């Protein structure tokens, strides 16, 4: 029996809701393109966290020269949280959650800029981050950008363009190989599978997976940890380390995808269109997908129906048929209830027995 796409799946148009952005005249400091050598007299944007407008302007000036950027975000139970379409929805007696707090942007040369969105707020995007992220000429590489894209749109009305999601690219490759794709792969697994060594942080040495797990436990216990200032140094290093493997991972995955599809242009069109659909899959919902709102283990399952139905008009029919599976006929069920609750001390606490 031939496979047909689910007719009840919601329609999706790439970037249909992205607002037009007209940049104001921004004058960058004369040393905006300076490297971070010891002789540079400008602000060292890769050292610590960028929390001032002057440092942000210098970082944006440097990053705007790149053709490829590597992006990740951190937040307090990151997702749309208490925001919808740029407006805070918190009512009296309800807790605020989901805030985007930190954005890490790296370059192919290994520089990583950690930008304090919690401190700078919307001003960060008005001063150039929006234009940088929505520039259709610059590729933005990320790993599982769904919650990040959800927060960016609903909190700041920012919709990144030309997005390459390494998690989604891995799904495409596994499907073309005929492998199962019930679950998506985490970044640590992909990095290990492709023989990419643990990253060294300049000036700090190796940040091991064990150290990262210990830090992850800390902010899993304290839902406000990314909102506290000043941010502990090891958390900033943790955040930057998530970006460092992305250049190599992107290169390995794209090379493999090209090998299956035959040419770079076809591979580029497919992964960019599919990544944008995948990244927006939480943002198009009216409900939040953070751990305080639903059982987040469902996010580890790949929903081929929601991705490929929305991709149908942006993919060659023959290629789409190579990617589709019988399980894509129906979307995955909605996630169950959360395993956490907010106690009287405003802490996120696991529900006993779950």
N, C-alpha and C positions, 0 to 999 in steps of 0.2 A: 504494500500500500504506500503510495507516494506521500512524502511529508509535506504538510502545509503549515504556514505560519499561523499563529493564534490570532484570529480576527478581533478578539476583545482586548488585545494589548494596547496600552495608550500610545497615541501617535507621538512622534518626537522629531523635532526639527533642530538641526545643529545650530546652537547659539542664537536661537530665535529670540530669546529674552534678554540678550546681552545689550545693555544700554550703550548708546553712542558716547564716546569719551573724547572730549576736546581738551587737550593738555594746555594748561596755562603756560605762560612764558617762564621757564625755569632757568636760572643762571647757575651753572655748576661751578664749584670752586676751581681755580686754575690747576690744581693738582688732582682733579677728579680721576684722571687715568693713571695716576702714579701707582707703581707696584708697592708691595709691602716689604720692601727691603729696609735695612737699617738706616739707609741714607734718606728715606722718604720722610719729609717733614709734615705731611698731611696727617689726617686722622687715620689710624690703622683700623679699617673697618672689619678685618678678619680677626681681630683680637677682642674677645669678649662678645658683648651684645650691643647692637646698634640701637640706641634709645633716644637719640637727638636728631632733630631735623637736618643739622649740618652733616652729621655722619651718614644719614640716610641719602641725602643728595649726592654725596661722594660715592656711596655704594651703587646707587642707581646709575650714575654716570659711568662707572666701571662696568657694570653688568649689561648695560645697553649696548656695549660693543661686541657682545657675544652672540653667536648664532645658535648656541645650545646652552640651556641652563638646567640645573638639577635641583629639584624643589621638594621640600617636605614641610609639614606644619606640626605644631604641638598645641594642645589646648586642654581646657578643663572639661573632660568628657566630650571631646571634640565631635561636633556635628552641627546641624542647624540649631539644636538646643532650644533656647527660648526666643529665637528670632524667626520671622517669616518675611521674605521679600524686603529685607532691610529694616524691618520694624521690630522692636522688642515687644514680646507678647506676655511678659510676666504679669500675673494678676496678684493682688494682695493675698498673702498667705502662701504663695507658691515660691519655690526656690528657682533661682536663675542658674542656668547651666549651659554648657556647650561652647563657651567662649574660646575663640581663636586667640592664642597668647603669643606664639613665637612662629616665625617663618624662617626657614633655612634655605638659602639659595647658593648653589655651588657652581663652579666653572670647570671646564675640561682640564684646566691646569691644576686643579686641586684646591683652589681658594674656596672658602665657605663663609658666607655672611649670615649671621643670626640676627634677625630684625625683630625688635620688641614691639609686636602689634598691640600688646596689652597697654603699653605706655603711650605709643603714638596714635593708636586708634585709626579712625577714618583718614586722618591727616597723612598717614603713611601711604595710602593709596592715591590721595590727591596730589602728593608730591612725586609721583612717578611709578609706584608699584603697580597701579592699575594698568597703565600704558605698557609696562614691561610684561606683565602676565598676559595681557590681551593682544599683544603684538603677534599677528599671524605669520610673521616672517621668522620668529624665534621659536625653536623647539624647546618645550619644557618637559623634561624627563622626571617621572615620579614613580613611586611604587604604591599601588592601592590608594588612589587619590580620592576615593569616594567621600569619606568624611571631611577631608580637606576642602573639596569642591563644594560640598554641602554648606560648610561654614562660610566659605568665601562668598558664595552667592547670597545666602540669606542674611548674613551679618553686614556685608559690605557691597553687595550687588556687583561682584567681580566674577567674571566668567572666563577662566584661562582658555586661550586658543592654542592650537597646534600642540596638543598634549600627547606624550608617548608614555603609556603606563606599562611598566615592566611586568607587573602581575598579569595584565590582560594579554600582553604579547606572549608570555609563557603559555597561557591557555590556548591561544591560536596555534602555537607550535605543537603543543601536545595533541590538539585535535587533528592537525595535518599529519601527525605521526600515527594517528589511530589510537592514541592512548586515552585513558579515562580522564575526565576533567570534573569529577564530582566536587572536588575541593580545589580552591586556589592555593597557590604556594606563597608562604611568607618570604620576606626579603632574605632572612638568614639562610633559608633552605636554598633559594635560588643562587645566592652568592657562593654557598658551599658547592652546589651542583656544578657550577661553572668554574670551579678552581680558583676563585678570587680570594686572596688572602685577607685576613683581618686587617683593618685599616690602622695606620699609624697617624696619630694627631701630631702635627709639627709642634715640637716643644714639650710634648707630654708622653709620647711613646704609644705603645699598643693599648687600645681599648678592647678588651676581650669580650666575647659573648657573655661570659659569666658576670663580668662587671656590669654590662648593659642590663642583664636580667635583674641584678640587685637594685639598680636604679629604677627599673620598671616596676618592681615591687613597691618601691617608695611612693611613686605617684599613683599606683593603683590603690594604695591605702588612703592617700590624702587627695581628695578630688580637687583641692584648691592649690596644689603644689606648683603648677605652672603659672598661677596667678600671684604667687608670693614674690616680693622683691626685697633685696636683690636675689636673682636666681643663683643657686649654688653652682660653682664652677663645673663640678662633675656632671650636672644636668645639662649645661651648655655644651660640654664635650660630647655627651651622649647624643644630643640633638644633632650636632654637626656630623657625628660619625655615621648617622643614617644616610647622609647625602654622599659621603665620600666614595662608596662602592658603585654608585650609579653610572658614572661614565663608562667604566669597564663592563658593567652588566648590560647597559644599553648596546654597546658595541657587539658583545657576544650574542645577545638575543636577536638583534637586527640582522647580523650575518647569518644566523641560523634560519630566520624567517625568509630572507632572500633566497637561501638555498632551496627552500620548498616552493617558492612562488616564481623563481626564475629571473626576476629583475627587481632592482631597487625601487623603481617608481611604483610598481604594483604593491610591493611590501609596504612602502611608505604610506600610500593612500589607505590601505586596509588598516594598518595598526593605528594611524592617527584618527580615522573615523571611528573605529571600534573603541579606542581609548576614551574619546570624548563622550561617547554613549555610556561607557562603563563608569567613568568618573561622575557623570551627572545622574546616575541611577538612584542616588539618595536625594539629590537636590530636587528632583521632580516630584518627590513625595511631600505630602503635607505633614507627615509624621517624622519624628526624629529617630535616628538609628544609633544613638549612643548607648552605652551600657546601662545608663539609668532609666532608659525608656523601653528597652526590649532586650531579649536574650541574644547577645551579640554573636554567639557561635554560628548562627545562621549566615553571618557575613562571610564565613569561611567557605560556604558552598557557592558554586558558580551557577548563576541563573541564566542559562543560555537563551531561554525564551525572551526575557526582558532585553537582553543585549542584542540578539540577532533579529528580533522583530523590528526594533528601532533602527537597526543597521541596514535593513532590507533595501531601502531606496538609495543607499550610498555604497553599494557593493555589487560587483558583477555577479549575475545570477549563477554562473558556473562555479565561481569561487565560493559563493554562499552555500551552495549545495555540498561542497567539500567540507564545510565547517559544521553544518547542521547535524544534529543527532535526534533520534526519536524522543529522548527525554526533554527536548526543547519545545515540545508541543504545548506544554502548560507551564506557567510560572511556578516558582517555588512558593510554598505556603508562607504566610506572614510569620515573622518571628514570634516566639512565645514571650511571656512576661519576663521582666528583668530578674536577675539573681541578686540584685543589690537594692538597698533602701537607704534613705537619708535619716539618720538618727537625730536625737535631740541636740547633739553637738555639731550638727551640720557635717557629719562624716558619712561617706559612702561605705556601707557595711554589708557583707554577704548575708543573704537570708539563710538561716540555719536549715540544714537538711537538703540543701541544693548544691 
